[in-house]
């Protein structure tokens, strides 16, 4: 692929790591953010020490505070901002963008209130004549490992496979490999909901439970994610792929995961407000727990693990009593795959 000009919106850990991947592939990378000191650090010191204390970025990666300047003449935009500000940033992009571009996102969450997926938000806020079909970049990936060029395999998903293939070619290299998928619903729901299960997995660790419990919550958590996703229109096969079980494993087992760390701290008795204040990064799993709980109720999908995590975080339920209650639920077949819709026979 010839050199492309790409604007990465969001200079967090994942935005920075993906910027380096794109730069390694010979593309012109512009990182936009709204913290002047952080952008100045990227331009002057070629570092982003808030996230990577020992990493020096290529001096060709340029930081921008001005969104109009960052988007001037670009070929593609990559959104890597927190879910709660995605709509706001998309509105700003729509106001200043003056030509059609490929729109990608690498964020993982569901919008509170609307329960919408990120691609839906981008479709609503950026006019169709200014963008491609949205391409979702998702899969098992820690920024801390990608930034040091560790091997990483993820997925590019879009309703239009040609757009997905374009993004596949943008990113793929010797250490970073992408597959394509047209199941946007599946990839985005897997990406968002695995953060909820990761909070639960971290909590089990903080409480002192071992590998048996870890395997249990990941396996049964995947079953819940699949039930909800399929009800929303996803392909069940997506959940046994990179963006499904792959991302759930990496997020639900690693200290690199902020969601796992947040759950671990909850399990050790720390208060959620203190955890969020000390994390320094958005804990998407906390807000997504509320959205997932609400969606499950709306769609009549059984999600006992998600409901338990919701009750602990939002209803102040005792965590140990909640686990016992979860364990003592009525027995059922493991391979039951019936989506029950209350009120219909």
Secondary structure, 3 states (H helix, E strand, C coil): CCCCEEEEECCCHHHHHHHHHHHHCCCEEEEECCCHHHHHHHHHCCCECCCECCCCCCCCCEEECCHHHHHCCCCEEEECCCHHHHHHHHHHHHHHCCCCEEEEECCCCECCCCCCEHHHHHHHHCCHHHECCCEEEECCCCHHHHCCCCCEEEEEECCCHHHHHHHHHHHCCCCEEEEEECCHHHHHHHHHHHHHHHHHHHHHHHHCCCHHHHHHHHHHHHHHHHHHHHHCCCCHHHHHCHHHHHHHHHHHHCCCCHHHHHHHHHHCCCCHHHHHHHHCCCCHHHHHHHHHHHHHHHHCCCCHHHHHHHHHHHCCCCHHHHHHHHHCCCCCCCCCCCCCCCCCC
